[in-house]
Amino acid sequence: MGLNGGMNAFITAAGAYLPGDPVGNDEIAARLGGVDDRGDRLRRRILAANGIAKRHYALDERGRTTELNEELAANALGSMLDDRGLTAADLDMLATATTQGDLLVPGFASMVHGRIGGGPMQLLSAAGVCASGLAALDAAVAKVRLGDKRTVAVVGSELSSRWLRASRFTGGGDTDAHFLRWMLSDGAGSVLVESRPRPDRPSLRVDWVRTVSLAHEHEVCMRAGMGADNSPAAGRTWQDMGSAAAAEQAGMMLLRQDTSALGALAEAGLKEFSSLAQLGLIDLKRLDHVLCHYSTNAFRDIVFDQLASTGAQIDTGRWFSNLETKGNTGAASIFIALEECWRTGRFEPGQTVLLAVPESGRFSFGFAHLTCVAPEAAESVSVQVPERAPAAVHEPVPTSDGNVFARLDAVWEDFERRLDAVPVMRRLADGESTLEDYLRLLFNLRQQVADGARWISRAASNFSVDFFDLRSAAIGHAAEEHRDFMMIERDYAACGGSIEAIRNGRKNIGSEALSAYMFHTASRADPVGLLGAMFIIEGLGTGKASGWAAQFKEQLGLRDDQVSFLAYHGEADDDHFAKLQAILASPRVDAAAADAIVSTAKVVARLYALQLEELDNV
């Protein structure tokens, strides 16, 4: 089980930068230029629908670009770092998001890094449209939770105005192009993600981030670099036109939006929202703040109406958007909104925040759930990942009878002795394993592993809100467990086994006992004892699986695709185990929890060994 909530990540600062003075609706035409009677009618109609009253452009009164996109990003980062009292030299990583950087090559993050300076750091350039901001945040949070980075800056930045000037519309443009002309504007927003909360002010703990694409179900909606149609083809993109000028003349350099698809975008977004609610990740009644990026108030009204039609009780006062005063700044919008809430003290400790970003490009969605924590409370839940193998030394955690890690290590040592005595494992250690041994092992493991996703999901449903991080982690990992037994099936078939036979197999008596116990334990209220089961199961992955995979490969002459299950867990479970250790080291593991964890570990260790001892005994 990947305990993704094991190590915390916190948003500790926010910054924003909006170029120039705000531009009102009556000033837009003069700033962008080239508006005839038809264009002005479109402008008024679109502005009436989107509700934007002011926005910012990195253009002067003569329509000349005043700043680079990378400069917007650097200014937002500077504002954020000032808020935290840090400099670029303190950063371990920079993750950027934009629809289009200033240059085609190199990546936007490289240009921003060059602009802000600092020392060597990891970079990520998230591409896309609006949801790329949360994609960058997702990467930052993941690296912090891994324990790989401690201080990561995330910035979303857009300089759309260069696409909106009159020179782009010499051919008039179509309605889809004019729609975005009066919709988009410039700006940048930034947040800082750290492994520990700031000591002087509240922080936002990142509970989870989810992004999803539905491009397999939808045509291109927002696009540039192609003609008026929404189906790209070889020889019919801007790079196929011989020159940028030819592409411009063909109308391929216009930003277009298929406005007829926006209703479907809202509907798809609500389905994704509902799926997260069904998984237990979102409780609409408990949300204190919803920051939703949308391009137009018409989109917001569709969401409110459809939620109301389902019977959902929604307090629109909890929804925050600064679309009307800051404009639609694409990938930057969600961070610009978050910065305003941060700066104005909108969040209070204990409150929850949902970030929601629909992207029309080809229907993508990003969501993030945050919890505001006071400095004192935040310190109590932050944890550092100890770098250890299953039997390493730990700082003591008081329990009813000593150090929880020492007690678990004792369980592990006894488990290893039992494994060494299992016939199939003994033959592997002696270099005498057979293909039949390996096939029998896969066959028997598959039957129990197939139950993994089911008992993890059951455990998730029985965690209360006080264990939100464990519930969230369990939900996220259930899908991975579902794929695990499929990997076993592929390995089995690659070694000559029958897919039909392994899928119709029965659990041996040890597997039956282990599955029954796991379902029983997962059915309890707040089943924290399952962390002991994870200590054994993930410990097998990080401490044994890679070695077993290498031994079977060497002794039996197997290929990588024949030992993928063991090899995968040898790598993936290192991360899972480190996060598990972080939870075990946290203050939430009091004496009662430690006793339950150690007791569960003892039972699971004995039953797992029994499963291997009783291969084929059904």
C-alpha positions in Angstrom: 0.0 0.0 0.0 1.5 3.4 -1.0 0.9 5.6 2.0 0.8 8.8 0.0 -0.4 10.8 3.0 2.6 9.6 5.1 4.9 12.6 4.7 3.2 16.0 4.6 3.8 18.8 2.1 2.7 22.4 3.0 2.1 25.5 1.0 3.9 28.1 3.1 3.8 31.2 0.9 2.2 32.7 -2.1 2.9 35.5 -4.5 1.4 37.2 -7.6 2.3 39.7 -10.2 0.0 41.5 -12.6 1.7 43.8 -15.2 0.7 47.4 -15.7 -2.4 49.1 -14.5 -5.8 47.4 -14.6 -7.5 47.7 -18.0 -11.3 48.3 -18.0 -13.7 47.0 -20.5 -14.0 50.2 -22.4 -10.2 50.4 -22.8 -9.6 46.9 -24.2 -10.3 47.7 -27.8 -7.9 50.6 -27.7 -5.2 48.5 -26.1 -5.5 45.5 -28.5 -6.6 47.5 -31.5 -8.3 46.5 -34.8 -11.9 46.4 -33.7 -14.6 47.0 -36.4 -18.3 47.1 -35.9 -18.7 43.4 -36.0 -15.8 42.9 -33.6 -17.1 45.4 -31.2 -20.5 43.7 -31.1 -18.8 40.4 -30.3 -16.7 42.1 -27.6 -19.7 43.5 -25.8 -21.6 40.3 -26.0 -18.6 38.2 -24.7 -17.8 40.7 -21.9 -21.4 40.7 -20.7 -21.3 36.9 -20.4 -17.8 36.4 -18.8 -18.3 39.1 -16.1 -14.7 40.4 -16.3 -14.5 44.1 -15.4 -10.7 44.5 -15.2 -7.6 42.7 -16.4 -3.9 43.3 -16.9 -1.8 43.2 -20.1 2.0 43.4 -20.6 1.3 45.8 -23.4 1.7 49.5 -23.4 -0.9 52.0 -24.9 0.6 51.5 -28.4 0.3 47.7 -28.2 4.0 46.9 -27.6 5.1 44.1 -25.3 6.6 45.5 -22.1 7.7 42.4 -20.3 8.5 38.8 -21.1 6.5 35.9 -19.8 9.6 34.7 -17.9 9.7 38.2 -16.2 6.1 37.9 -15.1 7.0 34.5 -13.6 10.1 35.8 -11.9 8.2 38.7 -10.4 5.6 36.4 -8.9 8.3 34.2 -7.5 10.1 37.2 -6.0 6.9 38.2 -4.3 6.4 34.7 -2.9 10.0 34.4 -1.7 9.8 37.8 0.0 6.6 36.6 1.7 8.6 33.7 3.1 11.8 35.5 3.8 13.8 33.4 1.4 15.8 33.8 -1.8 16.2 31.8 -5.0 19.3 30.2 -3.5 17.1 28.5 -0.9 15.1 26.5 -3.6 15.7 22.8 -4.3 13.3 22.8 -7.3 11.3 25.0 -9.6 8.2 23.8 -11.4 6.6 26.1 -14.0 3.4 26.1 -15.9 2.4 28.2 -18.9 0.5 27.8 -22.2 3.3 29.3 -24.2 6.7 30.5 -23.1 8.6 33.3 -24.8 10.7 30.9 -26.8 10.0 27.6 -28.6 13.2 26.2 -27.1 14.5 25.8 -24.3 11.8 25.0 -21.8 10.1 27.7 -19.8 11.5 26.5 -16.5 15.0 26.9 -17.8 14.3 30.5 -18.8 12.7 31.4 -15.5 15.6 29.8 -13.6 18.0 31.8 -15.6 16.0 34.9 -14.7 15.8 34.4 -10.9 19.2 32.9 -10.4 19.9 30.9 -7.3 21.9 27.7 -7.3 21.6 24.4 -9.0 18.1 23.0 -8.8 15.7 20.5 -10.4 13.4 22.0 -13.1 10.0 21.0 -14.5 8.2 22.7 -17.3 4.6 21.7 -17.2 2.9 22.3 -20.6 -0.8 22.5 -21.4 -3.3 25.2 -20.6 -5.1 26.1 -17.4 -4.7 22.8 -15.5 -0.9 22.8 -16.1 -0.6 24.9 -12.9 -2.0 22.1 -10.7 0.1 19.6 -12.7 3.2 21.6 -11.6 1.9 21.7 -8.0 1.3 17.9 -8.1 5.0 17.4 -9.1 6.2 19.7 -6.4 4.1 18.0 -3.7 5.2 14.5 -4.9 8.9 15.4 -4.6 8.5 16.9 -1.2 6.5 13.9 0.0 9.2 11.6 -1.3 11.7 13.4 0.9 13.7 14.2 -2.2 13.2 17.9 -2.0 12.4 20.3 0.9 11.7 23.6 -0.8 10.0 23.7 -4.2 8.7 26.8 -5.9 5.7 26.5 -8.3 4.7 29.3 -10.7 2.0 29.6 -13.3 2.5 32.4 -15.8 0.7 33.6 -18.9 1.4 36.4 -21.5 -1.6 35.9 -23.7 -1.8 39.4 -25.0 0.8 38.8 -27.7 -1.8 36.4 -29.3 -4.6 38.9 -29.0 -3.2 42.0 -30.8 -4.8 43.4 -34.0 -2.0 42.2 -36.3 -3.2 38.6 -35.6 -6.7 39.4 -36.9 -5.9 40.9 -40.2 -8.0 38.3 -41.8 -10.9 39.1 -39.5 -10.8 35.8 -37.6 -13.8 33.7 -36.7 -16.1 33.9 -33.7 -14.1 31.1 -31.8 -10.9 33.3 -32.1 -12.7 36.5 -31.1 -14.1 34.7 -28.0 -10.6 34.3 -26.5 -9.5 37.7 -27.6 -11.9 39.3 -25.0 -11.3 36.5 -22.5 -7.6 36.2 -21.8 -5.1 38.5 -20.1 -1.6 38.4 -18.5 -0.3 37.6 -15.0 1.6 35.2 -12.9 1.0 33.4 -9.5 3.4 31.4 -7.4 3.3 29.2 -4.2 6.1 27.6 -2.2 5.8 24.0 -1.1 7.9 22.8 1.8 8.4 19.7 3.8 7.7 21.6 7.0 5.2 24.4 7.8 6.3 27.9 8.4 6.6 28.7 12.2 5.2 32.3 12.2 1.9 32.0 10.2 -0.6 29.4 9.2 0.2 27.1 6.4 -1.9 25.0 4.0 -1.3 21.3 4.2 -1.7 19.6 0.8 -4.0 16.6 1.5 -4.0 15.5 -2.2 -3.7 16.6 -5.8 -5.5 14.9 -8.7 -5.3 15.7 -12.4 -7.1 13.8 -15.2 -7.4 14.1 -19.0 -10.5 13.1 -20.9 -8.8 13.7 -24.3 -9.7 10.1 -25.3 -13.3 11.2 -25.3 -13.2 14.7 -26.7 -11.9 16.6 -29.8 -9.5 19.6 -29.4 -11.4 22.5 -28.0 -8.9 25.3 -27.3 -6.1 25.3 -29.8 -3.5 27.2 -31.8 -1.2 26.1 -34.5 -3.8 24.6 -36.8 -6.7 25.8 -39.0 -10.3 26.5 -38.0 -11.1 22.8 -37.8 -10.3 20.9 -34.6 -8.7 17.8 -36.1 -5.0 18.1 -36.7 -3.5 16.0 -39.5 0.0 15.5 -41.0 0.9 18.4 -43.3 -1.8 20.6 -41.8 -0.2 22.2 -38.8 1.7 25.5 -38.5 5.1 23.8 -38.8 4.1 22.3 -42.1 3.4 25.7 -43.7 6.9 26.5 -44.8 7.2 29.6 -42.7 5.7 31.3 -39.7 4.4 34.0 -42.0 2.5 31.5 -44.1 1.0 29.9 -41.0 -0.1 33.4 -39.9 -1.7 34.1 -43.2 -3.5 30.8 -43.0 -5.0 31.8 -39.6 -3.2 29.1 -37.8 -1.6 31.4 -35.2 -5.0 32.4 -33.7 -6.1 31.1 -30.4 -9.4 29.5 -30.9 -12.1 28.2 -28.5 -14.9 25.9 -29.5 -17.5 27.7 -27.5 -20.2 25.1 -28.3 -18.2 22.6 -26.2 -18.1 24.6 -22.9 -21.4 23.1 -21.6 -19.9 19.6 -22.1 -16.8 20.8 -20.2 -18.8 21.9 -17.2 -20.7 18.6 -17.3 -17.5 16.5 -17.5 -16.0 18.6 -14.7 -18.9 17.9 -12.4 -18.6 14.2 -13.1 -15.0 14.3 -12.0 -16.0 16.2 -9.0 -18.7 13.6 -8.2 -16.2 10.7 -8.6 -13.9 12.3 -6.1 -16.8 12.8 -3.7 -17.8 9.1 -4.1 -14.2 8.1 -3.3 -14.5 10.1 0.0 -11.9 12.7 -1.1 -14.5 15.6 -1.2 -17.3 16.3 1.3 -19.2 19.3 -0.1 -20.8 19.9 3.3 -17.4 20.1 5.0 -15.6 22.3 2.5 -15.0 25.8 3.8 -13.6 27.3 0.6 -13.7 26.5 -3.1 -11.4 28.3 -5.4 -12.5 27.4 -8.9 -10.9 28.7 -12.0 -13.3 29.4 -14.8 -13.1 31.6 -17.9 -16.6 33.0 -17.7 -19.3 33.5 -15.1 -21.6 31.6 -17.5 -19.5 28.5 -16.7 -19.9 29.1 -13.0 -23.7 29.4 -13.3 -23.8 26.1 -15.2 -21.9 24.4 -12.4 -24.2 25.9 -9.7 -27.3 24.9 -11.6 -26.2 21.3 -12.2 -25.1 20.9 -8.6 -28.5 22.2 -7.4 -30.3 19.8 -9.8 -28.6 16.8 -8.0 -29.9 18.0 -4.7 -26.5 19.1 -3.5 -26.7 21.9 -0.9 -24.1 24.5 -2.0 -23.4 27.8 -0.3 -22.1 30.0 -3.1 -20.5 32.3 -0.5 -17.9 29.6 0.0 -16.8 29.9 -3.6 -14.1 32.4 -4.4 -13.0 33.8 -7.8 -11.2 37.0 -8.7 -12.1 36.6 -12.4 -13.9 39.9 -12.4 -11.0 41.9 -11.1 -7.9 40.0 -12.2 -9.1 38.4 -15.5 -8.6 35.0 -16.9 -4.8 34.2 -16.7 -4.9 30.5 -17.6 -2.4 28.4 -15.7 -1.7 31.4 -13.3 -5.3 31.9 -12.4 -5.6 29.4 -9.5 -2.4 30.7 -7.9 -3.4 34.4 -8.3 -6.7 33.6 -6.6 -4.9 31.6 -3.8 -2.5 34.5 -3.3 -5.3 37.0 -2.8 -7.0 34.7 -0.3 -3.6 34.2 1.5 -2.9 37.9 1.6 -6.3 38.9 2.9 -6.4 36.3 5.6 -9.3 34.4 4.2 -8.2 31.0 5.5 -8.3 30.1 9.2 -6.8 27.1 10.9 -8.9 24.0 10.7 -10.6 25.1 7.5 -10.5 23.1 4.3 -9.9 24.4 0.8 -10.6 22.9 -2.6 -8.8 24.1 -5.7 -10.6 23.2 -9.0 -9.3 23.9 -12.5 -11.1 22.8 -15.7 -9.1 23.0 -18.9 -10.8 23.2 -22.2 -7.7 22.4 -24.3 -8.8 18.8 -24.8 -10.8 18.4 -21.5 -8.4 18.1 -18.6 -9.2 18.8 -14.9 -7.1 19.5 -11.8 -8.2 19.3 -8.2 -6.3 19.8 -4.9 -7.5 19.6 -1.3 -5.8 21.7 1.3 -6.2 22.1 5.1 -5.2 25.3 6.9 -3.1 24.5 9.9 -1.9 26.8 12.7 1.8 27.0 13.2 1.6 25.0 16.4 -0.7 22.3 15.0 1.3 22.3 11.7 4.5 21.5 13.6 2.9 18.6 15.4 2.0 16.8 12.2 5.0 17.5 10.1 7.4 14.5 9.8 10.8 13.8 8.4 11.4 10.6 6.5 14.0 8.4 8.3 16.4 6.8 5.8 16.3 3.2 6.9 16.0 -0.4 5.7 13.6 -2.7 7.6 16.1 -3.4 10.4 17.8 0.0 10.8 18.0 2.0 14.0 15.3 4.6 14.9 14.7 7.4 17.3 12.5 6.0 20.1 8.7 6.4 20.0 7.2 5.9 23.4 4.7 3.1 23.6 3.2 0.8 26.3 6.4 -1.3 26.3 9.2 0.6 24.5 10.2 1.7 21.0 7.6 0.9 18.3 10.4 0.5 15.6 12.4 -1.8 17.8 9.3 -3.9 18.4 8.5 -4.0 14.7 12.2 -4.9 13.9 11.9 -7.9 16.2 8.8 -9.0 14.4 10.6 -8.6 11.1 13.6 -10.7 12.3 11.3 -13.5 13.3 9.5 -13.2 9.9 12.8 -13.5 8.0 13.7 -16.7 9.9 10.3 -18.1 8.9 10.9 -17.1 5.2 14.3 -18.7 5.2 12.7 -22.0 6.2 10.0 -22.0 3.5 11.0 -24.7 0.9 10.6 -22.5 -2.2 12.6 -19.7 -0.6 15.3 -22.1 0.7 15.9 -23.5 -2.8 16.1 -20.0 -4.2 18.7 -19.1 -1.6 20.7 -22.2 -2.4 20.6 -21.6 -6.1 18.4 -24.6 -6.8 15.1 -23.0 -7.8 13.1 -24.4 -10.7 10.7 -22.8 -13.2 8.0 -24.8 -11.5 8.9 -23.2 -8.2 8.6 -19.7 -9.8 5.3 -20.5 -11.5 3.8 -22.0 -8.3 4.9 -18.8 -6.4 3.2 -16.5 -9.0 0.1 -18.7 -9.1 -0.4 -18.6 -5.3 0.5 -14.9 -4.8 -1.9 -13.9 -7.5 -4.9 -15.3 -5.7 -4.3 -13.3 -2.5 -2.9 -10.1 -4.2 -6.2 -9.9 -6.2 -8.0 -9.2 -2.9 -5.6 -6.3 -2.1 -7.5 -3.5 -3.7 -10.7 -4.7 -2.1 -9.5 -4.7 1.5 -7.6 -1.4 1.0 -10.9 0.2 -0.3 -12.7 -1.2 2.7 -10.1 0.2 5.1 -10.4 3.6 3.4 -14.2 3.7 4.0 -13.7 3.0 7.7 -11.2 5.8 8.4 -12.9 8.8 10.0 -12.1 12.5 9.1 -9.5 12.5 11.8 -7.5 10.1 9.6 -8.1 11.9 6.4 -4.5 11.5 5.2 -4.7 7.7 5.6 -8.1 7.5 3.9 -6.8 9.5 1.0 -3.7 7.4 0.7 -5.6 4.2 0.8 -8.0 5.3 -1.9 -5.2 6.3 -4.2 -3.4 3.1 -3.8 -6.4 0.8 -4.3 -6.0 1.3 -8.1 -2.4 0.4 -8.0 -3.1 -2.8 -6.1 -5.7 -3.7 -8.7 -2.9 -3.5 -11.3 -0.5 -5.6 -9.2 -2.3 -9.0 -9.8 -2.4 -8.2 -13.5 1.4 -7.9 -13.5 1.6 -11.3 -11.9 -0.7 -12.7 -14.6 1.5 -11.3 -17.4 4.7 -12.7 -15.8 3.0 -16.1 -15.4 1.9 -16.1 -19.1 5.4 -15.0 -20.2 6.9 -18.0 -18.4 4.5 -20.4 -20.2 1.7 -20.5 -17.7 -2.0 -20.4 -18.7 -3.9 -17.1 -18.1 -7.1 -19.0 -17.8 -5.6 -21.4 -15.1 -4.2 -18.6 -12.9 -7.4 -16.5 -13.1 -9.5 -19.5 -12.1 -7.1 -20.6 -9.3 -8.1 -20.8 -5.7 -6.3 -19.4 -2.7 -4.3 -21.9 -0.6 -5.1 -22.2 3.1 -2.5 -19.6 4.1 -3.8 -17.1 1.5 -7.4 -17.8 2.7 -6.3 -17.0 6.3 -4.4 -13.9 5.3 -7.2 -12.5 3.2 -9.8 -13.2 5.9 -7.7 -11.5 8.5 -7.0 -8.4 6.3 -10.7 -8.0 5.5 -11.6 -8.4 9.2 -9.0 -5.8 10.3 -10.0 -3.4 7.5 -13.6 -3.5 8.6 -12.8 -2.0 12.0 -13.3 1.7 12.8 -10.1 3.7 12.1 -8.0 0.5 11.4 -4.7 2.1 12.2 -3.4 -1.4 13.0 -3.1 -2.0 9.3 0.1 0.0 9.4 1.6 -3.1 10.9 0.4 -5.1 7.9 2.0 -2.5 5.6 5.3 -2.8 7.5 5.4 -6.5 6.6 4.1 -6.3 3.1 6.0 -3.2 2.0 9.0 -4.4 3.8 8.9 -7.5 1.6 9.0 -5.3 -1.4 11.8 -3.0 -0.3 13.9 -5.6 1.4 13.3 -8.8 -0.6 11.6 -8.4 -4.0 14.5 -7.1 -6.0 16.8 -9.8 -4.7 14.3 -12.5 -5.5 13.8 -11.1 -9.0 17.5 -11.1 -9.7 18.0 -14.6 -8.3 15.1 -16.0 -10.4 16.5 -14.3 -13.5 20.0 -15.6 -13.0 19.0 -19.2 -12.0 16.3 -19.7 -14.6 17.6 -17.4 -17.4 14.4 -15.3 -17.3 13.8 -12.0 -19.1 12.8 -8.7 -17.5 9.2 -9.1 -18.7 9.0 -12.4 -16.8 9.9 -11.0 -13.4 8.2 -7.6 -13.7 6.1 -8.0 -10.6 9.0 -8.6 -8.2 11.2 -6.1 -9.9 8.6 -3.4 -9.8 7.9 -3.8 -6.1 11.6 -3.8 -5.4 11.7 -0.2 -6.6 8.2 1.2 -5.9 8.0 -0.1 -2.4 11.1 1.8 -1.3 9.0 5.0 -1.7 6.0 3.3 0.0 8.1 2.1 2.9 9.7 5.4 3.5 6.4 7.1 3.7 5.1 4.4 6.1 8.1 5.0 8.3 7.3 8.7 8.4 3.8 7.9 9.7 5.2 5.5 12.3 7.5 8.3 13.5 4.7 10.8 13.8 2.9 11.9 17.0 -0.3 10.2 15.8 1.2 6.8 16.8 0.5 6.9 20.5 0.9 3.9 22.8 -2.5 2.3 21.9 -1.9 2.7 18.1 1.6 1.3 18.5 0.2 -1.8 20.3 -2.4 -2.3 17.5 0.3 -1.9 14.8 2.7 -4.4 16.3 0.0 -6.9 17.0 -1.2 -6.7 13.4 2.3 -7.0 12.1 2.8 -10.2 14.1 -0.3 -11.8 12.7 0.3 -10.8 9.1 3.9 -12.0 9.2 2.8 -15.4 10.4 0.0 -15.7 7.9 2.2 -14.4 5.0 4.8 -17.1 5.8 2.0 -19.7 6.0 0.9 -18.6 2.6 4.3 -19.5 1.2 4.6 -22.7 3.2 1.3 -24.0 1.9 1.8 -23.5 -1.8 -0.8 -25.6 -3.7 -2.5 -26.7 -0.4 -6.1 -25.7 -1.2 
